[in-house]
Amino acid sequence: MPAGTRAGCVWVQRLFLPFLDIETGRRVWQFELSTIDSAFLFAGTLTVATYFDRDTADEVEIRQLATTLYERADWEWACDGGPSLTHGWRPEDGFMPHRWQGQDEDLLYILGLGSPIHPLPPESYAAYTATYGWKISTAGSCFIRALFTHQLSHMWVDF
């Protein structure tokens, strides 16, 4: 894709690879530009930025860099024209066919819907939750049967 389009180079600058060659910093193993791994990076950098709260030049720069990384993520584009987020994008074959929907990674949608620059459209949340697997326990409590919703998102969100 030519530079300047909403794919290819621009995508590389807006989301991140989960693995890089330690010597060169280049992509390895044909891994995708991952929406979830990028979300973990953004959440982590935003968390770290809150620690550096002094008005020194270095600490201001840390906060600015963390915010800039997060604001550059183009969440709507990562939906690839659909209502929910794709798992990622590869230069060899484009967007991955799998999507983050119900019972998966709440953190993606929290960051995406809250993005001040490139937010997800509001209807993406309805698409995400439409496939929730609601269950009723033997005690009569209603809950969502999920693994990742209750695993990693709790590191950043007090549900």
Residue, then its C-alpha position, 0 to 999 in steps of 0.5 A: m500500500p502506498a504511504g499516506t493511506r490508512a493501512g501499511c506504514v500508517w498502521v505500523q506507526r499506530l499499533f505495535l507488534p508483540f515480538l521484535d528481534i532483540e538485535t534489530g528491532r524488526r518484526v519476527w515470525q510474521f506476527e501481526l500488528s496486534t490490537i490486544d498487545s497494543a492495548f496492553l502497551f497503551a494501558g501500561t504506558l498510561t499507568v506508568a505516566t501517572y507515577f511521573d507526576r512532577d513538573t520536571a522536564d523529564e516527567v512531563e515528557i514521559r507523560q506526553l509520550a504515553t499520551t501520544l502513543y495512546e492517541r495515535a491508535d486508530w481504533e475505528w480503522a482497526c475494525d476494518g469496516g465492521p462493528s467490532l475490533t479485529h485481532g490485528w493486521r499483517p502486511e502479507d494478507g491484511f486484517m485477521p478474520h477474527r474479531w474481539q467480541g463478547q467475553d474477550e478483552d474489555l480493555l480494548y473497548i475501554l481504550g477504544l471508546g475513550s480515545p480522544i483522537h481516533p475513537l471507536p464508534p459507539e455501536s462497536y460496544a453493542a457489537y462487542t457485548a451482543t455475544y456475551g455468554w450470560k449464565i445463572s449460577t446454582a445460587g441464582s446469580c447472573f454472570i458472564r462466562a468469560l476468561f479474558t474479561h476477568q483476567l487482564s482487564h482487571m489490572w487497569v479497571d476496577f469493575 
